[in-house]
Structure formats: C-alpha cells, structure tokens
Amino acid sequence: MVLGKLKDKVERVGRKILEKGLVRVMPRNPNVLTISSLIITLPTPYLMWLHHYWAYVLAFILLLIASAFDMLDA
C-alpha cells in the first residue's frame, strides 16, 4: 500500500521532469546525440594508453556518459 503510493508519486514527478525539462533540452534529431557520444568517446583510447588510475576512472566515466547518450537517441 505504502509502496504503491510512493511509486505513483515517483512516476508523477518523473513525468513532470520529462515533460518540462528533458524534452526541451533534448535535440529533435537523434543523430546529434549519436555524434556527440562519438565525440565524447574519442579521448578514451589515449586515456587507456596512459596507464594511470585516474585515466582509467576518467575513461570509464566518459564511456558511461556516451552510452547514456546512445540510449537516449533510440
């Protein structure tokens, strides 16, 4: 009962965010998101080549962001 009410509230808040925020920010052409994810992943081979811990972490973060962009353009 309580979880159902919480789920409904989260869904309402999520819909408001999507309707007012994310929809206005996202480009109308999905190719923009694909190209931007490609640009974000360009420095990752160089970062992996450096063999430093911070470079691995940064490459991982860049790949996460790029994959999120790819998921949004579907």
KEGULO-934623 format. One line per 5 residues: number of its first residue (from 1); their letters; for each residue x, y, z of N, C-alpha, C. Coordinates in nm, 3 decimals. Each point is the difference from the previous one (the first is absolute). Layout:
<rs>
NUM) A) X/Y/Z/X/Y/Z/X/Y/Z ~ ...
</rs>
This chain:
<rs>
1) MVLGK) 0.083/-0.119/0.000/-0.083/0.119/0.000/0.088/0.126/0.000 ~ 0.092/0.004/0.093/0.090/0.117/0.007/0.090/0.005/-0.121 ~ 0.051/-0.116/-0.043/0.088/-0.003/-0.116/-0.074/0.040/-0.126 ~ -0.127/-0.034/-0.011/-0.080/0.040/-0.117/-0.015/0.151/-0.007 ~ -0.025/0.063/0.115/-0.012/0.147/0.004/0.133/0.065/-0.035
6) LKDKV) 0.108/-0.055/0.052/0.133/0.054/-0.029/0.032/-0.014/-0.148 ~ -0.035/-0.115/-0.057/0.023/-0.023/-0.143/-0.078/0.101/-0.084 ~ -0.125/0.023/0.035/-0.082/0.098/-0.073/0.059/0.140/0.008 ~ 0.048/0.037/0.118/0.059/0.133/0.017/0.128/0.015/-0.081 ~ 0.084/-0.103/0.000/0.124/0.003/-0.078/-0.032/0.009/-0.149
11) ERVGR) -0.101/-0.074/-0.045/-0.038/0.007/-0.141/-0.052/0.138/-0.039 ~ -0.078/0.063/0.087/-0.050/0.135/-0.030/0.114/0.100/-0.009 ~ 0.094/-0.008/0.093/0.114/0.091/-0.001/0.085/-0.025/-0.124 ~ 0.022/-0.127/-0.035/0.077/-0.033/-0.119/-0.066/0.052/-0.127 ~ -0.131/-0.011/-0.009/-0.070/0.052/-0.117/0.014/0.151/-0.010
16) KILEK) -0.010/0.070/0.113/0.015/0.146/-0.003/0.139/0.039/-0.047 ~ 0.101/-0.071/0.047/0.137/0.030/-0.042/0.016/-0.023/-0.148 ~ -0.052/-0.113/-0.048/0.013/-0.030/-0.143/-0.077/0.099/-0.086 ~ -0.119/0.038/0.043/-0.082/0.090/-0.081/0.057/0.141/-0.003 ~ 0.051/0.046/0.111/0.044/0.139/0.007/0.150/0.018/-0.019
21) GLVRV) 0.080/-0.096/0.041/0.144/0.019/-0.004/0.070/-0.070/-0.113 ~ -0.005/-0.132/0.001/0.080/-0.078/-0.093/-0.047/0.015/-0.144 ~ -0.128/0.012/-0.021/-0.053/0.012/-0.136/0.046/0.131/-0.063 ~ 0.009/0.105/0.076/0.046/0.128/-0.054/0.150/0.000/-0.027 ~ 0.074/-0.075/0.077/0.145/-0.001/-0.013/0.046/-0.091/-0.113
26) MPRNP) -0.068/-0.112/-0.019/0.042/-0.098/-0.099/-0.020/0.054/-0.141 ~ 0.096/-0.025/-0.086/-0.014/0.044/-0.139/-0.103/-0.084/-0.074 ~ -0.060/0.057/-0.102/-0.102/-0.071/-0.076/0.059/-0.106/-0.092 ~ 0.124/0.016/-0.039/0.066/-0.094/-0.090/0.085/-0.097/0.083 ~ -0.029/-0.131/-0.005/0.078/-0.094/0.081/0.145/-0.014/-0.045
31) NVLTI) 0.031/0.043/-0.123/0.139/-0.008/-0.047/0.091/0.092/0.080 ~ -0.054/0.107/0.055/0.080/0.092/0.082/0.052/-0.074/0.124 ~ -0.086/-0.081/0.061/0.043/-0.074/0.118/0.104/-0.106/-0.036 ~ -0.017/-0.066/-0.113/0.095/-0.102/-0.042/0.137/0.062/-0.029 ~ 0.002/0.111/-0.069/0.127/0.066/-0.032/0.067/0.053/0.127
36) SSLII) -0.080/0.054/0.091/0.059/0.051/0.124/0.055/-0.115/0.085 ~ -0.064/-0.117/-0.002/0.056/-0.112/0.075/0.130/-0.048/-0.064 ~ 0.008/0.008/-0.131/0.126/-0.035/-0.068/0.111/0.096/0.039 ~ -0.031/0.128/0.004/0.100/0.100/0.038/0.045/-0.019/0.144 ~ -0.093/-0.037/0.088/0.035/-0.022/0.140/0.095/-0.118/0.015
41) TLPTP) -0.016/-0.103/-0.083/0.084/-0.120/0.014/0.136/0.013/-0.068 ~ 0.023/0.102/-0.078/0.128/0.014/-0.071/0.123/0.000/0.091 ~ -0.001/0.067/0.115/0.123/-0.002/0.081/0.022/-0.128/0.081 ~ -0.094/-0.093/0.001/0.017/-0.119/0.086/0.117/-0.090/-0.039 ~ 0.032/-0.024/-0.128/0.119/-0.082/-0.027/0.130/0.063/0.053
46) YLMWL) 0.010/0.131/-0.012/0.119/0.068/0.052/0.007/-0.014/0.152 ~ -0.115/0.015/0.066/-0.002/-0.013/0.145/0.040/-0.141/0.044 ~ -0.045/-0.101/-0.072/0.037/-0.137/0.033/0.149/-0.024/-0.024 ~ 0.056/0.067/-0.098/0.142/-0.014/-0.033/0.089/0.056/0.111 ~ -0.051/0.097/0.075/0.079/0.064/0.105/0.031/-0.093/0.117
51) HHYWA) -0.083/-0.100/0.025/0.020/-0.098/0.108/0.010/0.064/0.138 ~ -0.086/0.098/0.025/-0.011/0.059/0.134/-0.138/-0.028/0.053 ~ -0.010/-0.008/0.132/-0.129/-0.029/0.062/-0.103/0.106/-0.034 ~ 0.038/0.127/0.009/-0.095/0.109/-0.028/-0.045/-0.003/-0.146 ~ 0.088/-0.045/-0.089/-0.036/-0.007/-0.142/-0.103/-0.111/-0.023
56) YVLAF) 0.015/-0.112/0.071/-0.098/-0.107/-0.013/-0.137/0.046/0.051 ~ 0.001/0.070/0.111/-0.126/0.049/0.057/-0.065/0.100/-0.094 ~ 0.077/0.091/-0.053/-0.054/0.100/-0.093/-0.052/-0.065/-0.128 ~ 0.071/-0.099/-0.052/-0.046/-0.071/-0.119/-0.130/-0.073/0.029 ~ -0.011/-0.060/0.117/-0.124/-0.069/0.037/-0.117/0.098/0.008
61) ILLLI) 0.023/0.116/0.059/-0.106/0.101/0.011/-0.041/0.050/-0.138 ~ 0.097/0.023/-0.087/-0.032/0.045/-0.136/-0.081/-0.105/-0.076 ~ 0.036/-0.126/0.017/-0.076/-0.107/-0.068/-0.141/-0.013/0.056 ~ -0.017/0.023/0.129/-0.135/-0.002/0.058/-0.086/0.113/-0.057 ~ 0.057/0.119/-0.009/-0.074/0.113/-0.054/-0.035/-0.024/-0.146
66) ASAFD) 0.094/-0.051/-0.077/-0.025/-0.026/-0.141/-0.106/-0.107/-0.020 ~ 0.002/-0.103/0.084/-0.103/-0.104/-0.013/-0.137/0.054/0.040 ~ -0.005/0.091/0.094/-0.129/0.062/0.035/-0.053/0.081/-0.118 ~ 0.087/0.070/-0.071/-0.044/0.074/-0.118/-0.053/-0.095/-0.106 ~ 0.066/-0.113/-0.018/-0.046/-0.098/-0.098/-0.136/-0.059/0.038
71) MLDA) -0.023/-0.017/0.130/-0.130/-0.051/0.042/-0.112/0.101/-0.024 ~ 0.032/0.128/0.012/-0.103/0.102/-0.017/-0.043/0.018/-0.145 ~ 0.082/-0.035/-0.095/-0.036/0.027/-0.140/-0.080/-0.114/-0.064 ~ -0.031/-0.102/0.074/-0.075/-0.114/-0.059/-0.140/0.037/-0.042
</rs>
